[in-house]
Amino acid sequence: MDKILRRYVIPLGILIVGSFLINFFKNLIPNVINANVYYLLVVLMLFAFGFSLNNQRSRLKSFYWRHIIIILFLVFMYLYDTNILDVQLFNWFRKYIIADNIIIKIFYVYFGWLFVEK
C-alpha cells in the first residue's frame, strides 16, 4: 500500500491540490501582481510534482552542489519567464531550440525529479 501511495496517489494529489490552490489564489490576488504570483505557483506545483515522481525510499541526507545549480536554474528560468530578467543568449536558445512553452514547464518537472535523484 505504501508503494502505491508514494508512486500514484501523492503525485496525483499534488496536481489536484496545486490546481485548486492556483485557482483559489488567482481569484484572491489583485490583478497587478497576479501574473507573477500565478506563474510562481505553477512553477512550484510542477517542481513538487517532479519531486514526487522520484519514488526512491531514502531521503536527501546531504546537500550537494547540484542542488544549488538546480535552484539557480529554477530561479533564472522563473525570472526570465516573468520578464524580470532578459538574457540575449537565452532568447536565442528559446527561439531556435524550444518550440513551445510546454517544454519550459516540462523542464520544471524534470528539475524537481532531478533534485531527488541520487
PEVENSUL-V568884 format. One record per residue. N is the residue number from 1. RES is the residue in three letters. NEAR is the number of other ideal C-beta (glycine too) atoms within 12 Angstrom. D_FIRST is the distance of its C-alpha to the first C-alpha in Angstrom with 1 decimal. Layout:
BEGIN
n->N res->RES near->NEAR d_first->D_FIRST
n->N res->RES near->NEAR d_first->D_FIRST
END
This chain:
BEGIN
n->1 res->MET near->8 d_first->0.0
n->2 res->ASP near->11 d_first->3.8
n->3 res->LYS near->12 d_first->5.4
n->4 res->ILE near->12 d_first->5.2
n->5 res->LEU near->14 d_first->6.1
n->6 res->ARG near->21 d_first->8.6
n->7 res->ARG near->17 d_first->9.9
n->8 res->TYR near->17 d_first->10.5
n->9 res->VAL near->18 d_first->10.4
n->10 res->ILE near->23 d_first->12.2
n->11 res->PRO near->27 d_first->15.0
n->12 res->LEU near->18 d_first->15.5
n->13 res->GLY near->19 d_first->15.7
n->14 res->ILE near->27 d_first->18.2
n->15 res->LEU near->23 d_first->20.3
n->16 res->ILE near->16 d_first->20.5
n->17 res->VAL near->21 d_first->21.3
n->18 res->GLY near->31 d_first->23.5
n->19 res->SER near->20 d_first->25.4
n->20 res->PHE near->16 d_first->25.9
n->21 res->LEU near->24 d_first->27.3
n->22 res->ILE near->26 d_first->29.5
n->23 res->ASN near->17 d_first->31.0
n->24 res->PHE near->15 d_first->31.4
n->25 res->PHE near->23 d_first->33.2
n->26 res->LYS near->20 d_first->35.2
n->27 res->ASN near->13 d_first->37.0
n->28 res->LEU near->15 d_first->37.3
n->29 res->ILE near->20 d_first->38.8
n->30 res->PRO near->13 d_first->42.5
n->31 res->ASN near->12 d_first->43.4
n->32 res->VAL near->9 d_first->45.2
n->33 res->ILE near->16 d_first->42.1
n->34 res->ASN near->18 d_first->39.7
n->35 res->ALA near->18 d_first->39.4
n->36 res->ASN near->21 d_first->38.7
n->37 res->VAL near->23 d_first->36.2
n->38 res->TYR near->27 d_first->34.5
n->39 res->TYR near->29 d_first->34.3
n->40 res->LEU near->28 d_first->33.0
n->41 res->LEU near->29 d_first->30.1
n->42 res->VAL near->32 d_first->29.3
n->43 res->VAL near->34 d_first->29.5
n->44 res->LEU near->26 d_first->27.2
n->45 res->MET near->31 d_first->24.6
n->46 res->LEU near->35 d_first->24.8
n->47 res->PHE near->35 d_first->24.7
n->48 res->ALA near->30 d_first->21.6
n->49 res->PHE near->32 d_first->20.0
n->50 res->GLY near->30 d_first->21.1
n->51 res->PHE near->32 d_first->19.9
n->52 res->SER near->29 d_first->16.3
n->53 res->LEU near->28 d_first->16.5
n->54 res->ASN near->27 d_first->16.9
n->55 res->ASN near->20 d_first->13.5
n->56 res->GLN near->18 d_first->15.2
n->57 res->ARG near->11 d_first->14.0
n->58 res->SER near->11 d_first->17.5
n->59 res->ARG near->12 d_first->19.1
n->60 res->LEU near->15 d_first->22.6
n->61 res->LYS near->9 d_first->24.9
n->62 res->SER near->10 d_first->28.2
n->63 res->PHE near->13 d_first->29.8
n->64 res->TYR near->16 d_first->31.5
n->65 res->TRP near->10 d_first->34.3
n->66 res->ARG near->18 d_first->32.2
n->67 res->HIS near->21 d_first->30.3
n->68 res->ILE near->13 d_first->33.8
n->69 res->ILE near->16 d_first->34.8
n->70 res->ILE near->27 d_first->31.7
n->71 res->ILE near->21 d_first->32.4
n->72 res->LEU near->15 d_first->36.1
n->73 res->PHE near->25 d_first->35.3
n->74 res->LEU near->31 d_first->33.2
n->75 res->VAL near->21 d_first->36.0
n->76 res->PHE near->24 d_first->38.6
n->77 res->MET near->34 d_first->37.0
n->78 res->TYR near->30 d_first->36.4
n->79 res->LEU near->20 d_first->40.1
n->80 res->TYR near->26 d_first->41.3
n->81 res->ASP near->30 d_first->39.4
n->82 res->THR near->22 d_first->40.7
n->83 res->ASN near->13 d_first->44.3
n->84 res->ILE near->16 d_first->44.7
n->85 res->LEU near->15 d_first->45.2
n->86 res->ASP near->14 d_first->47.2
n->87 res->VAL near->16 d_first->47.3
n->88 res->GLN near->11 d_first->49.4
n->89 res->LEU near->13 d_first->47.7
n->90 res->PHE near->20 d_first->44.3
n->91 res->ASN near->15 d_first->46.2
n->92 res->TRP near->11 d_first->47.5
n->93 res->PHE near->16 d_first->44.1
n->94 res->ARG near->21 d_first->42.5
n->95 res->LYS near->11 d_first->45.5
n->96 res->TYR near->10 d_first->45.5
n->97 res->ILE near->14 d_first->42.0
n->98 res->ILE near->20 d_first->39.6
n->99 res->ALA near->11 d_first->40.3
n->100 res->ASP near->11 d_first->38.1
n->101 res->ASN near->16 d_first->36.5
n->102 res->ILE near->13 d_first->33.0
n->103 res->ILE near->17 d_first->33.3
n->104 res->ILE near->29 d_first->33.7
n->105 res->LYS near->24 d_first->30.5
n->106 res->ILE near->21 d_first->28.7
n->107 res->PHE near->30 d_first->30.1
n->108 res->TYR near->36 d_first->28.5
n->109 res->VAL near->31 d_first->25.0
n->110 res->TYR near->25 d_first->26.0
n->111 res->PHE near->35 d_first->27.3
n->112 res->GLY near->32 d_first->24.1
n->113 res->TRP near->25 d_first->22.2
n->114 res->LEU near->24 d_first->25.1
n->115 res->PHE near->31 d_first->25.0
n->116 res->VAL near->28 d_first->21.8
n->117 res->GLU near->20 d_first->22.7
n->118 res->LYS near->16 d_first->24.3
END
